[in-house]
Amino acid sequence: MKPGQKFRDALASESPLQLPGVINAYAALLARDSGFQALYLSGAGIANASYGIPDLGMTTLENVIEDVRRITSTTDLPLLVDADTGWESTHGVPRTITELEQAGAAGCHLEDQVELKRCGHRPNKQLVSTEEMCRRIHSAIDARTDKSFVIMARTDAVAPEGLDAAIARSRAYVDAGADMIFCEALGSLDDYRAFTSAIDVPVLANITEFGKTPLFTVDELREAGIEIALYPLSAFRAMSQAALDVFQTIRKHGTQKPSLCNMQTREQLYEHLGYHRYEADLDELQKNQNPPS
């Protein structure tokens, strides 16, 4: 089954579909083993975790594709990818879609910010016109070879233009062919209700920590008509704080012993990796290569 169809099937089976952000292949395995049906790769996660830089449109399509391939080669769960503005000026939206499809992504979202974009929960965001964003969507749709590959349109219009403008833009994006809508930085369930009542395709709510959107529960989001609940950097933030605590503990105490209770054990790591299966295969291979005399 194609990755895009897997994503659509997951969406049909769980409402709202919980979409955890994974920053690397091992995080994808942990999310899979926790029971999630689909995954998300954040542009901020790539910039922050893979390159140690801010999420300010500084990463390239090649940077993203590298992480996509690592994740899709590790798990069969469908992966939705943050494609920012589509790298319109450097590669063009059509090549972005082609590369993502070939790397095994289930879909992507394109946003209506200018190419020198900002984090969706930061000030001073600037948008392209509705017409230009619709052209991005048309280019993406024309480029995909698998019709199930998800083209999601993200709008950042609420902050600079207001809720009504964001809804009007999203309607235009749906008319242009967007399969789903991602409306960034809404502040209330009433805003989500207004949005979902006006849009006739699935709407994603970005439930990111320390931003403008409260941490609504899946029950609250379901009642508001939301069909996808995104947690783009939750695990990454927890992992980063845990790593910092361990580094500081080792530096302060000269040993990692006080942190052992917070660590994943070697055996737990092996379980998620399927280590013993690989080791058994290696043992069998070595036995066949070195038969007893």
C-alpha positions as CSV (number, residue, x, y, z in Angstrom):
1,M,0.0,0.0,0.0
2,K,1.3,3.5,-0.8
3,P,2.3,5.7,2.1
4,G,-0.3,8.3,1.3
5,Q,-3.1,5.8,1.4
6,K,-1.7,4.5,4.7
7,F,-2.0,8.0,6.1
8,R,-5.5,8.4,4.8
9,D,-6.5,5.0,6.3
10,A,-5.0,6.0,9.7
11,L,-7.0,9.2,9.5
12,A,-10.2,7.3,8.8
13,S,-9.6,4.9,11.8
14,E,-8.7,7.4,14.5
15,S,-10.3,10.8,15.2
16,P,-8.5,12.9,15.8
17,L,-5.5,11.2,14.5
18,Q,-2.6,11.8,16.9
19,L,0.5,12.7,15.0
20,P,3.8,12.6,17.1
21,G,6.8,14.5,15.8
22,V,9.9,12.3,15.5
23,I,13.4,13.8,15.0
24,N,15.2,10.7,13.9
25,A,14.8,7.0,13.0
26,Y,15.0,5.8,16.6
27,A,12.4,8.2,17.8
28,A,10.2,6.8,15.0
29,L,10.6,3.3,16.5
30,L,9.7,4.6,19.9
31,A,6.5,6.3,18.6
32,R,5.6,3.1,16.6
33,D,6.1,1.0,19.7
34,S,3.9,3.4,21.7
35,G,0.9,2.6,19.4
36,F,0.8,5.6,17.1
37,Q,-0.5,5.0,13.6
38,A,1.3,7.8,11.7
39,L,4.3,10.1,12.2
40,Y,5.4,13.7,11.6
41,L,8.8,15.2,10.7
42,S,9.0,18.9,11.7
43,G,11.1,21.4,9.9
44,A,12.1,22.9,13.3
45,G,13.1,19.4,14.4
46,I,15.4,19.0,11.4
47,A,16.9,22.5,11.9
48,N,17.3,22.2,15.6
49,A,18.2,18.5,16.1
50,S,20.1,17.6,12.9
51,Y,21.8,20.9,12.2
52,G,21.8,22.9,15.5
53,I,20.3,26.0,13.9
54,P,17.0,27.9,14.4
55,D,13.9,27.3,12.3
56,L,14.2,30.3,10.1
57,G,14.1,28.7,6.6
58,M,17.8,27.9,6.8
59,T,17.6,24.2,5.9
60,T,17.5,22.8,2.4
61,L,15.4,20.2,0.6
62,E,18.4,17.9,0.7
63,N,18.6,18.3,4.5
64,V,15.0,17.3,4.8
65,I,15.1,14.4,2.4
66,E,18.0,12.8,4.2
67,D,16.0,12.6,7.5
68,V,12.9,11.5,5.6
69,R,14.8,8.5,4.1
70,R,16.2,7.5,7.5
71,I,12.8,7.4,9.0
72,T,10.9,5.8,6.2
73,S,13.5,3.1,5.8
74,T,13.1,2.2,9.5
75,T,9.3,2.0,9.9
76,D,6.3,1.4,7.7
77,L,4.2,4.0,9.5
78,P,3.2,6.8,7.1
79,L,5.2,10.0,7.6
80,L,3.8,13.6,7.0
81,V,6.6,16.0,6.3
82,D,7.0,19.7,7.0
83,A,8.0,21.1,3.6
84,D,8.0,24.8,4.6
85,T,7.3,26.9,1.5
86,G,8.4,24.2,-0.9
87,W,11.9,25.6,-1.6
88,E,10.3,27.5,-4.4
89,S,13.2,29.7,-5.3
90,T,16.0,27.0,-5.1
91,H,14.4,23.8,-6.3
92,G,10.8,24.5,-7.1
93,V,7.7,23.0,-5.6
94,P,7.5,20.2,-8.3
95,R,10.9,18.9,-7.4
96,T,10.1,19.0,-3.7
97,I,7.1,16.8,-4.2
98,T,9.0,14.4,-6.5
99,E,11.8,14.0,-4.0
100,L,9.4,13.5,-1.0
101,E,7.5,10.9,-2.9
102,Q,10.7,9.1,-3.9
103,A,11.9,9.2,-0.3
104,G,8.8,7.4,0.9
105,A,6.9,10.3,2.6
106,A,3.1,10.0,2.8
107,G,2.5,13.6,2.3
108,C,3.7,17.1,3.2
109,H,2.4,20.5,4.1
110,L,3.2,23.7,2.3
111,E,2.7,27.1,4.0
112,D,1.7,30.5,2.9
113,Q,4.6,32.4,4.5
114,V,7.3,34.1,2.4
115,E,10.4,32.0,1.8
116,L,12.3,33.7,4.6
117,K,9.8,32.3,7.0
118,R,9.4,32.5,10.8
119,C,8.4,29.9,13.4
120,G,4.6,29.8,13.4
121,H,4.4,31.0,17.0
122,R,6.8,33.9,16.6
123,P,5.9,37.5,15.6
124,N,6.5,39.4,12.4
125,K,5.4,36.6,10.0
126,Q,4.9,37.7,6.4
127,L,2.6,36.0,3.9
128,V,2.5,35.6,0.2
129,S,-0.8,36.4,-1.5
130,T,-3.6,33.9,-1.6
131,E,-3.0,33.6,-5.4
132,E,0.6,32.8,-5.0
133,M,-0.1,30.2,-2.4
134,C,-2.7,28.6,-4.7
135,R,-0.1,28.4,-7.4
136,R,2.2,26.5,-4.9
137,I,-0.7,24.1,-4.3
138,H,-1.4,23.7,-8.0
139,S,2.3,23.0,-8.7
140,A,2.4,20.4,-5.9
141,I,-0.7,18.6,-7.2
142,D,0.5,18.6,-10.7
143,A,3.8,17.1,-9.6
144,R,2.6,14.2,-7.5
145,T,2.5,10.8,-9.3
146,D,0.6,9.1,-6.5
147,K,-2.8,10.6,-6.1
148,S,-3.0,9.5,-2.4
149,F,0.1,11.5,-1.6
150,V,-1.3,14.1,0.8
151,I,-1.0,17.8,-0.1
152,M,-1.8,19.8,3.0
153,A,-1.9,23.6,3.0
154,R,-0.8,25.5,6.1
155,T,-1.9,29.0,6.7
156,D,-0.2,31.4,9.1
157,A,-2.7,34.1,8.5
158,V,-4.4,34.2,11.9
159,A,-1.7,36.3,13.5
160,P,-1.1,38.9,10.8
161,E,-4.6,39.0,9.2
162,G,-7.1,37.5,11.6
163,L,-9.3,34.4,11.8
164,D,-11.8,35.4,9.1
165,A,-8.9,36.0,6.6
166,A,-7.3,32.7,7.5
167,I,-10.6,30.9,6.9
168,A,-11.0,32.7,3.5
169,R,-7.5,31.8,2.5
170,S,-8.1,28.2,3.5
171,R,-11.3,28.0,1.5
172,A,-9.3,29.2,-1.5
173,Y,-6.6,26.6,-0.8
174,V,-9.2,23.8,-0.7
175,D,-10.6,25.1,-4.0
176,A,-7.1,25.0,-5.4
177,G,-7.0,21.3,-4.5
178,A,-5.5,21.0,-1.0
179,D,-6.4,17.7,0.6
180,M,-6.2,19.0,4.2
181,I,-5.7,22.2,6.1
182,F,-3.2,23.2,8.8
183,C,-4.2,26.4,10.6
184,E,-1.4,27.6,12.7
185,A,-1.5,29.3,16.1
186,L,-5.2,29.3,17.0
187,G,-5.9,30.4,20.5
188,S,-9.3,28.8,21.4
189,L,-11.6,25.9,20.8
190,D,-14.2,28.4,19.5
191,D,-11.6,29.4,16.8
192,Y,-11.2,25.8,15.8
193,R,-15.0,25.3,15.7
194,A,-15.3,28.3,13.4
195,F,-12.6,26.9,11.2
196,T,-13.8,23.4,11.0
197,S,-17.4,24.5,10.3
198,A,-16.2,26.5,7.4
199,I,-13.8,24.0,5.8
200,D,-15.0,20.7,4.3
201,V,-11.6,18.9,4.4
202,P,-9.7,17.5,7.5
203,V,-8.2,20.3,9.7
204,L,-5.0,19.8,11.7
205,A,-4.5,21.4,15.1
206,N,-0.9,22.0,16.1
207,I,-0.7,21.3,19.8
208,T,2.8,22.5,20.4
209,E,4.1,23.4,23.8
210,F,5.0,27.0,24.9
211,G,3.2,28.5,21.9
212,K,0.0,30.4,21.3
213,T,-2.3,27.3,21.3
214,P,-3.4,25.8,24.6
215,L,-2.7,22.1,25.2
216,F,-6.2,20.9,24.3
217,T,-7.0,17.2,24.8
218,V,-8.1,14.9,22.0
219,D,-11.6,14.9,23.4
220,E,-11.8,18.7,23.3
221,L,-10.4,18.8,19.8
222,R,-12.8,16.1,18.6
223,E,-15.7,18.1,19.9
224,A,-14.3,21.1,17.9
225,G,-14.2,19.1,14.7
226,I,-10.5,18.7,14.5
227,E,-9.4,15.5,12.7
228,I,-5.6,15.6,13.2
229,A,-3.8,16.5,16.5
230,L,-0.1,17.3,16.0
231,Y,2.6,17.1,18.6
232,P,5.6,18.2,16.6
233,L,8.4,18.6,19.1
234,S,7.1,17.2,22.4
235,A,9.5,14.2,22.6
236,F,12.4,16.3,21.3
237,R,11.9,18.9,24.1
238,A,11.8,16.1,26.7
239,M,14.8,14.4,25.2
240,S,16.8,17.6,25.1
241,Q,16.1,18.4,28.7
242,A,16.9,14.9,29.8
243,A,20.2,15.0,27.9
244,L,21.1,18.4,29.4
245,D,20.4,17.0,32.9
246,V,22.7,14.1,32.3
247,F,25.5,16.2,31.0
248,Q,25.2,18.6,33.9
249,T,25.1,15.7,36.4
250,I,28.3,14.1,35.0
251,R,30.0,17.4,35.0
252,K,29.0,18.2,38.6
253,H,29.4,14.8,40.2
254,G,32.0,13.2,38.0
255,T,29.7,10.2,37.4
256,Q,26.4,9.4,35.8
257,K,25.2,7.3,38.7
258,P,22.6,9.8,39.9
259,S,21.0,9.8,36.4
260,L,20.7,6.0,35.9
261,C,17.2,5.9,37.2
262,N,16.1,8.2,34.3
263,M,17.9,6.3,31.6
264,Q,16.6,3.7,29.1
265,T,18.4,0.5,29.8
266,R,20.5,-1.4,27.4
267,E,18.0,-4.2,27.2
268,Q,15.1,-1.7,26.6
269,L,17.2,-0.2,23.7
270,Y,17.8,-3.7,22.3
271,E,14.0,-4.4,22.5
272,H,13.0,-1.4,20.4
273,L,15.8,-2.0,17.9
274,G,15.1,-5.7,17.5
275,Y,18.8,-6.2,18.4
276,H,18.6,-9.9,19.3
277,R,17.0,-10.8,16.0
278,Y,19.9,-9.1,14.1
279,E,22.4,-10.8,16.4
280,A,20.9,-14.2,15.8
281,D,21.1,-13.6,12.1
282,L,24.8,-12.6,12.4
283,D,25.5,-15.7,14.5
284,E,23.9,-17.9,11.9
285,L,25.9,-16.2,9.1
286,Q,29.2,-16.6,10.9
287,K,28.4,-20.3,11.7
288,N,27.7,-20.9,8.0
289,Q,30.9,-19.1,7.0
290,N,33.0,-21.1,9.5
291,P,31.6,-24.6,9.7
292,P,33.1,-27.0,12.2
293,S,35.9,-29.1,10.7
